[in-house]
Amino acid sequence: MNVKPLGDRVVIKNVEMEETTKSGILLTGTAKEKPQMAEVLAVGPGGLVDGKEVTMNVKTGDKVIYSKYAGTEVKIDGQELIIVRQSDILATVE
């Protein structure tokens, strides 16, 4: 199933983080913090949003850092995705 975001929305998927610390301690599922780094899967068209012109600055495939409590989590075809506004994306990672 394809997800096409509307307006200034972006569909992202969390990037798996390491399960051990730098010192070699294995982290359990409850000890791990929710990652804030994700990959962009789909980008909305931008345009006129809430009376303001919005130009999309991210593209599919970008790695991004987003606000900790941003977006709406959805499960589609067994994948956990997050739909966020472009303004909730803080930076791109190269």
Long-range contacts (C-beta under 8 A, 24 or more apart in sequence): 1-76, 1-77, 2-42, 3-41, 3-42, 3-76, 3-81, 3-83, 4-42, 4-44, 5-42, 5-43, 5-44, 5-83, 6-44, 6-45, 7-44, 7-45, 7-46, 7-47, 7-49, 7-54, 8-44, 8-46, 8-49, 8-54, 8-56, 8-85, 8-86, 8-87, 9-44, 9-83, 9-84, 9-85, 9-86, 10-40, 10-42, 10-43, 10-44, 10-56, 10-58, 10-83, 10-84, 10-85, 10-86, 10-89, 11-40, 11-41, 11-42, 11-43, 11-81, 11-82, 11-83, 12-38, 12-39, 12-40, 12-41, 12-64, 12-66, 12-71, 12-81, 12-82, 12-83, 12-84, 13-38, 13-39, 13-41, 13-79, 13-80, 13-81, 13-82, 14-38, 14-80, 14-82, 15-39, 15-63, 34-68, 36-65, 36-66, 36-67, 36-68, 37-63, 37-64, 37-65, 37-93, 38-63, 38-64, 38-65, 38-66, 38-82, 39-63, 39-64, 40-64, 41-81, 44-86, 46-86, 54-86, 56-86, 57-86, 58-86, 58-89, 58-92, 62-92, 63-92, 63-93, 63-94, 64-89, 64-90, 64-91, 64-92, 64-93, 65-89, 65-90, 65-91, 65-92, 65-93, 66-90
